[in-house]
Amino acid sequence: MSKFSAKLSLVILLGSLNLGVAEVAQADMKWVESLSEFCPTVCQKTDYKFAVPGGINPRATKARGSESVYYVCATRYSGWRIGYNIDYQHDRCYTGFRQAEIYGEHYRCLCTDKEMPPMKN
């Protein structure tokens, strides 16, 4: 992934987060520990049944014929950094750090008690 694409992805993710969270300000949210698991699966095991979506990957959605949703996660790399977890690489939390995209296999998923639809174009 190019430096520009990584930065653009992060900007889009953070923008989606702001919009998505603002729409359901009444929802209760909690960070839940994960070790290489898909965030929706992690959240289902708690009282906070739903993973917080950050947006949709249009390329993967088109190629696969079904929605590929980015879910909000945070991984530890020089401090906690917000990132995304997605179905086709569900065992990682990707985040941007200084012109590069890195990932962690031990991360936290953001879970909520109310279902939130992913942001659409």
N, C-alpha and C positions, 0 to 999 in steps of 0.2 A: 504494500500500500504506500502510495507516495506521501510525502510530508503534507502536501496540500490536502489530500483526501483525508488523512488522519485528523487534521485540524478541522476540516469541514464536518466530518462525522461527529466530532466532539461538540461543535457548535450546534449542530442539528439535534443531537441527543439532549444537551442541556436546555435548548429551547423547547423541545417536546416535553421535557420534565416539568418546566415551569408552567406550560399550558395544561398539561394533564393533571398536575397536582392542584392547580387553581380551580379546576372544574369540580373536584370532589374534596373541597377543604374540610368537609364534615367527617371524612374517613379517618380512622385511627391507623397509624402505620408503625412498623417495628422492623429493625434490622435483625435478620436471622442468620446465624452461622451456617456455612455450607463448605463441604469438602468435595469439589468436583461434581456437583449435582446441578441439574436444571432448576432455575429459580421457581417456576410454577410447582414443581414436585416438592421442593423444600418448603414452600409456603403452605401447601396442602397438609403438611404434617403438623401444623400449628393452629392456634386459634385465629390467626390471620391467614385466611384461606387463599388469598389472591396475590400473585406477584404483580408489582407495579410496572405497567408497560411504559416504555420510553418512546416508542415509535415502531414503524414497520420498515423492513429492508425491501425496497421495491424490486431490486434485481433478483434477489433470492426468491421472492414471492412469485415473480413472473416465471422464473426458470423452473420452480417446483410446482407451480399451480396451486399453492396454498400459502396463506400468510406466514411470513417469518417475522415474528415480533421480537424487538429488542426489549429485554427486561432490565430494570435498574439494579445494579449491584455496586459494591465497593470492594476494592482490593488494597492491600497494604503494599505500597511501594514508595519509600521516602515519605511516609505518612499515609493516611487513608485517602484514596482517590476514587471518585465516582466513575462508573463505567457501565458496560452492558454485557448481558448474558443472552445468547441466542440459541435456538433449537439445534442448528446444525453443528454447533461447537459448544454444546451445553455444559461441558465440564470446565469452563473457564470464564473469568470475568475480565474483559478487555477494557483498558483505559489508556488514555494518551498521557505521555510524559515527555516533555522537551522534544518535540518533533518526531516522536516515535510512538508506536502503539505497542504496549506490553500487556501481559496477562498474568493473572494469578490463579492458582488452582485451589487456594484456600481463600474464601471471600465471604462477604455478607450479601444476602438478598434483601431487597426492600419489599416487605409484605404489607398488605392492608386487609382490613375486615370487610371492605366493599369492593365489588368488581368494578374495574376501570377499563373501558375500551381503549385500545391503542389509538393514538392520533392518526388521522388519515389526511391526505393532501386536500 
